[in-house]
Amino acid sequence: MFEKFFNNNKKKRIFIPSKIFYGENLNNEIYECLKEKKIIIIADNFFKNNSVFKKLKNKLNKYVVNTFYISGPPKVENINKIFKKINGKYNTILSVGGGTITDFSKAIIAKKYFGKLDGINIGKDVSNYKKKNIQLISLPTTVGSGAETSRYYVVFDKNNKKIHGKSWNLCSDYVFIDYLLIKNLPKDQILLSSFDCFIHYVETFICKNEKSWFNEILSLNLIPVIIEALNNLLHKKKQKKKNLTKLAVCSSLAGATISNVRTGNIHEAAGALLELTNLSHAETLYIFFEEFFNFYKKILNSKINNNNKNLKHDTIYSLIEWWKKEFKRNRIDERIKKKLKNMNIYSQENINYILNRVNQDKVWNYKESPIILSKNKSQHLIRKSLSKYK
Ligand SMILES: [Fe+2]
């Protein structure tokens, strides 16, 4: 319901359809949610032999109709294959994995509800679906995308073109953030996915009309939590359980904020770049964030200075430098350069591809962006961002 409602100056919305649990060893709670259900498990192939996952699977054994292990990006052809195999034999999907696995699961449900995958409730499309009859239970194994609580999904066709849609009926019914499933995440993955979460909080609080008091509270209070938790995990190596769980909860709440508000042109540019490269979502965001943040410097600085006593970084410059230093220290910067080494990323063709995507979002460029974003300005920002990798 209210798929086409947008926050404006007079009317705002707070929808958080997912019930979120966090802690350690949540198998009993998961079992309570799932008993008597007909369950399809969609799990990251990486977890196939994971002892925590195997224990849960054994516990649910008599209710599990089928289990599918997925690796790589969520591809439409694989979604269609599994959709055909399981048609009508289930009422619950248990999704065990990061953002791509969750999006895979959401796409299966979207296909069932709407009979299509591309453009659901995007632009002029209206695909309201009133009755929700498939339950989605998500067990995140990463800490950044917020896909488990978000109404959006992104999958890819055989040409790596983005296929996406949105519906409140696709948010997880339950999210179980179990420390046992995230505790082995490598440091660089924690940093990358937390960066995605950080950008979600920044983009939702800089927009002009769709922002809300509620999401500002989350952004301003949780950005310092993310930075502090990362500092504790990466440098002081203290209270791993507490800090990693905090990052995961911040991510799930960010999934809810992007659903209630919107993302901006950093995500738009990054989405286009993702289709042209083999970079991850967070890596593509990183390429654009510095130039775009500098563009919004005035508003970001005023928000940080006026509202954020908890954040040690008192200017946007110091915040940018903090992320850059961490990306260098964890050799992510080096990895991005390596991935782009053999392609001419700075070609006019690539710049135009990204520019076209950014220009399509007229609502952001002329209504929501704190500074009106002309085509020339966008081109300049994209060029400057990519020039560091040519
Ligand atoms: Fe994102």
Boltz pocket constraint, residues with backbone or C-beta under 6 A from the ligand:
constraints:
  - pocket:
      binder: B
      contacts: [[A, 145], [A, 196], [A, 197], [A, 200], [A, 267], [A, 281]]
      max_distance: 6.0
